[in-house]
Each structure stands twice: as structure tokens, then as C-alpha cells.
Amino acid sequence: MSRFYFSGSNSSHASDDDDDDSLPYPAPLQRSDFLALDFDPSQYLSSLRNRHQTLEDLRSELRSRSQLLSKELLDLVNANYQDFLGLGRSLRSGDEKVEEVRVGLLGFRKEVETVRAKVLEREEEVKRALDERVAIRKQIATGRALIDYEARLALLEEQLKVDGAGKTQVHADEDVSDSEEESDEDGDDDDGAYSVSIAKLRRTVEQYRLIQEIGKGVGQEHPFITAQAPRMAKLRNTLILDLKTALQQAQTARKQGSDRVMKIMKIYAEMDESAEAVKVLKALKTS
């Protein structure tokens, strides 16, 4: 007879030994407990610790449950034996169908690979076309910049009257009206008393600096820009000479020309030739 235990005092154990028949039998294990999708043997066994049953009795009950399930499974197979045989016969032709599906999939895969190769090829063509388009646009922009560079360079040479040898042709009488106009634009500068107009110098330096910036944008290493280096040097020398003349005239005027000296120094700075201005001033002081 199975023996069952209850938690309690020693007197309870004594009464168990005296009369085992008076103890209640534990409820049988529920079949539904084993059918749970998340069934875990260890967790299930740990949940049975409150059953007043010996370990041997629990093992015996679990063996009985296992034997019962094995018998039910055998009965199920016997009852459906003909169906199992029919299923086997129906699967005999399944290999051929599987092979047909496999061949179809291989063909489909080959077609996909072909389409993929064509798409990649087309993608490369589009990429090359886009790169070529970008390169052409850059070349067009460079060409326009070079045309602008040449036009501005020629215009500045004409304004400064720089000939092929790089000499400046001075025509003081020719610039009198221009000097008067520039004097009016400059406002606080009395250019009428001087042969060199500060307003005109400022404009020519601005044009010179703009030509330099265009050349930097194209690239100083560009063959065309490199070829124009002598022309730019002539323009620089001409502007330096004009600024030197203007500075000498302003220095000669002493106090009346101090404001004019500051303006000329500012033009030197805009041209990035401050060192040249200092050199001229030192030469004037020593003379």
C-alpha cells in the first residue's frame, strides 16, 4: 500500500504509522498537464512537491502513465494501419514531383541571375554616363571661366594701356576728364590736384583681384593660366608703379595728403602688396 505524508508535528507521523488507511489518496496526475505547449518536466516535477506521496509512488505512477501512452500510440497505429500504408504508396511518386519543382526552381533562379546581370550592366552604363555628364559640365564651366579670364585680362590691359612689352603708356591729358569723374564718385578725395586717380586705382585693383580669383578657381596649374603668368606680372608691375606714383604725390603734399596716403595704403592691402607699400614709404623717408 502506498504511504502518504502530511506536513505537521511528530504526532501526525505517529498516527500515520498506526492507521495508513485513514489517509486520503492523492489526486491522479492530470492528462491535460502533459499536453501543454510549454510543458517542462523539471518545472512540472517541482510543482508536485505538495503532493503527499512518496517518491517511489510518484515514479510508479509516471511509469504507469508512460505505459498507458505507449499502448494508446500502438492502438492508434493499428487502427490506422491501412491509412499509413496508403500514405506510403502516395509518397512513392513524390520524388518525381519534387524533382520537377527543383528543376523549375533552378530554371527560375537562372532567369533571375540573368535579369540581375542585365540590371547591374545597365547600372554601370548609367553610372558611366552620369560621370561623363559631370565631367563635361566641369569642362564647360572651366571653358567659360577661361573665356571670362581672358576677356577681363584683355580689358584690364587696355585700361592700364599695357603694351606687348609690358610698358605703361602714360597719357595724362587723356585721363583728366576721367579723373574728375572719379573724384566726384570718391566724394572726399581731391583727385583733381593729382595725376593718378585713387578711384580708378581702386577699380583696377578690384579687377586685378577678380582675375586672380578666377585663375584660382580654374587652377593655377592649368596650362592656359600658366601661359598668362607673364601678362599678369606686367599688370601687377603697372599697378605697383601707379600706386607708387600716387603715394609719392600724396607724401609730397604732407599734411594735406595724409588722408590720401591712408587710402592708397588700403589699396595696397587689398592687392596683398602691403610689404611693397612699406618699402616705398621707407624709400621716401630716406630721400
Secondary structure by P-SEA (a helix, b strand, c coil): cbbbbbbccaaaaaaaaaccccccccccccccccccccccaaaaaaaaccccccaaaaaaaaaaaaaaaaaaaaaaaaaaaaaaaaaaaaacaaaaaaaaaaaaaaaaaaaaaaaaaaaaaaaaaaaaaaaaaaaaaaaaaaaaaaaaaaaaaaaaaaaaccccccccccccccaaaaaaaaaaaacccccccccccaaaaaaaaaaaaaaaaaaaaaccccaaaaaaaaaaaaaaaaaaaaaaaaaaaaaaacccaaaaaaaaaaaaaaacaaaaaaaaaaaaaac
